[in-house]
Structure formats: C-alpha cells, structure tokens
Amino acid sequence: MSTQAAQPAPQSTSSSRPPVSLGQTTHLDPGAYVRGSHAITLGEHSLVHPRAHLVAIHGPISIGDGCIISEKCVIGGPVQGSASPGLPQSPETEHNESDPSKTTIGANVYIQANAQIHAGATIQDAVLIEAHAVVLLGVTVGSHAKVCAGVTLERDLEDWAVVYGHGDVKRSRKPSADAGAEQADLVETVRLKAMDKEREGTAAILKLASRMASVAKKK
C-alpha cells in the first residue's frame, strides 16, 4: 500500500499524536480528530469526514480501501464496561497501553454519523453501520452485514445478517436459493457502486473546502 506522509495534520483532541499512514487516494479531513499513540493505517480511496474521531489509545486502527467514516463517528472508542453514547474522553479510558486492542475495519465499509466502533472490534468487508449504532469490544461483524440505527451490538454477527431492534432481532439479506442469492449479489453490487459515487463526490467537495480554507488563512 502506498502512503502519503505529507498529508495535512488533522486536528487533535489530545496532545498525543499517533503515527498515521494513508493511501495517496484517501482523504483524511483536516477537521477530523486523531488521538492516541498507536498506529493508524488507512487504505486507498477511503474518506474520513470532518469531526470523525480516530482514537488509537487502546491499540492500532486499520481501515481498508473504499471506506466512508462519517461525521461524529468514533473509531477505537471505550473498552471498559459497556457502550457509552458519548465520546471517549474520560481519563480512565486513556491509559491501558499494556494490552493493546486492534480495531479493524475492512474494505468498502460505510459507517454513518454518530456510530461507534469500540477498540478491539472487527468490521469485515462491505458492512453498513447505521447512525448511532455501537459495536462493542471483541465483536466481529461479518461481511455484507448491516447493523441498523441505534443498535448496540454485543455479540458476533454472521455474514449478510441484518440486526435491528434492541440488537436481538436478526434476518438474512441473502436468500439461500441460488437465484435469490444471485439477485442479492446484484443488489449489493449496485449499493457498493452508489457508495463509490457518494464517496468520490463528497471527497472532492471536502478537498476543495480544505484548499479554500488553507488559502484564506494565508491571506
């Protein structure tokens, strides 16, 4: 994976600045908040929105190709206890360096606004995490799965599953019959293409806004 060391430094909510490696085609917005001491790695063609939080306090963060990390998301959040709807800003959650928990986000993952992926969680490829959902420590979300808005996910979710309600109601997005499976694959391909267009368009707008803000500061 190629890296771009000269990317503008995002704002940080902490004096501790983690090492960040990102693909040349990835946009990590200067308005994102990056904190911690562990490494953060982003693949190609990904987009991290302003006010998204990448928290590498408890362990490294790996984000794959083609992802969208929306505003006010928290990646690598609280480890201790249960889910918290707030940002990971309590001092007691910032010192566990002896047992790092890697947070892994696969390729083509869309994490919507205000969602939280706690440190130590694994999100596999092509997953959709809707707004205000929370994935807890140690949980694995299978590929092409969907965590609906507001769900707190406490246990692993299999491939193609949809979880909603209070996190205990599930259904499959992919029929077992061959014809139905092919149709589901087609629908998923269309969804991912639409996600590509959204990511590319939004990234272009944010890059332009960043350049304009930089020019304005120099005047």
Disulfide bonds with the S-S distance in Angstrom:
none
